[in-house]
Amino acid sequence: PLTSILYFAPICALFNFTAFLFIEYPIMKFPLQITFPTLLLNGINAFALNVAVVFLIGATSSLVLTLSGIFKDILLIVASMIVFQTSLTWIQAIGYGIALVGLYKYKTKDMKKGPEKAKHEAIPQDNEEAGRK
């Protein structure tokens, strides 16, 4: 799984650097107060995040990564409502509710599929295999 980082990390760095040149660099104020240890810790954190994503996709699927991202976004919104006392409109609440219902439905569908799949795998596929057991 780590070999995939070798393929997509340079491409991500290229796209991020291009966006930096046109969006962030023109509005930066110099001299910067960023030290090398800060940059190093930020790079290690980003690398660890990439490794975690690769292992998550390898162990599950990209769909699980996407669904986890939706749940994470909802938790961040709830946390910001609590910490920063921000408000939520009715249309936003309905949208987040629909997202949570979709996550719940996927989870229950996936849990129902799990035991049935295991039960079908335990049944011998042909008569010859049934005679050996």
N, C-alpha and C positions, 0 to 999 in steps of 0.2 A: 504493500500500500504506500510506503514512503516514496517509491519510485515515481508515483504519479505527481508528487510535489515537485520533482525535478522538471516535469513537463509544464505544469501550469503556473508555478511560481514566477519564472522569468516573464511569462506573458502578462501575468497580473502586474508585475513591477513595471513593465513597459507602459501598460495602459494607465496605471496610477501616476507615473512620472509625466506622461503626456497631459493628463488632467491637471496635475500640479502646475505645470508650466503655464497653462492658459487660464486657470481659475484662481489658484491660490498665490502663486508667485507674484503677480502684479500688485496684490494688496498687502503683501507681507511688509512688516516694518523691521528695519535693520538697525543696530545689530541684534541678533537673536539671543535670547537668554537660555537656549537649550544647550545642555552639556552632553558630552559623549555618553556618560552612564545612562542618561535619560533615553537617548536614542537606542542604546544597546538593550535596555530593558524593554523598550517598545518593540524592537525587532524580535526579541526572544518571545514576547507575548504573542505577536502576530504569527510567528512560526509554530508555537504551541497550538494556537487556534487552528491553523491549517492542518497540523498533524491530527488533532482531535476530529476535525471534519472528515478527513480521509479515513480514519479508523471507524467513525460512525457510519459512513456510507458503506465501507467494506463489511461491517458487521450486520447492517440492516439493509437500508436502501436509501436512495436519494429522496424518496417520498417521505420517509421518516424524518429526514433532515428538514424538509419543507414544513411538515406538520409541527415539528418541534419549534421551528422559527415562528410560526403563527402563534403558538401557545406562549412563547417568549415575548412576542410583541404585546399580547394581551396583558401579560403580567407586568411588563414595563409601563403600560398605560395605567393600570390599576395602581401601581406604586407611585407614579407621578401624580395621580389624583390624590393619594393619601399624603405624600410628602409636600407637594407644592400647592395643594388645595385647588387644583385645576378642575374645571367643569367638563361635563360630557353632554353633548346634545343627544336628543332622542334618536336621531338617525344613526349616530355613531354607536349608541348602545344597542340598537337593533342589529347593526352590522356585526358588532362583536359577539352578540348573542347567536347570530346565525353561524359565525365561525366556530364558536364553542359547541353548538349542536352538531355541526359537521364533524368536528374532531371526535365528539362522543360517539356519533353514529359509525364513524370509521373504526374506532376502537372496539365497539361492541360487535361489529361485523367481523373484524379480524379475530376477535376472541372466539366467536362462534366457529369460524373456519378452522382454528387451531386444533381442537379436539377431534373434529370430523376427519381432518387430514391424517391425524395420528391413527385414528381407528381404521381408515382405509389402508394405510400403510401396513398395519398389522395383519390384514387379511391376505392369505397366500394368493399369488397371481395366477397360478395354473395348478392342475391336478398333480403333476409330478412333484412340485414343491410341497404341496399339501401332504403327499404320501411320506415325505422325508421327516416331517415334524410330528 
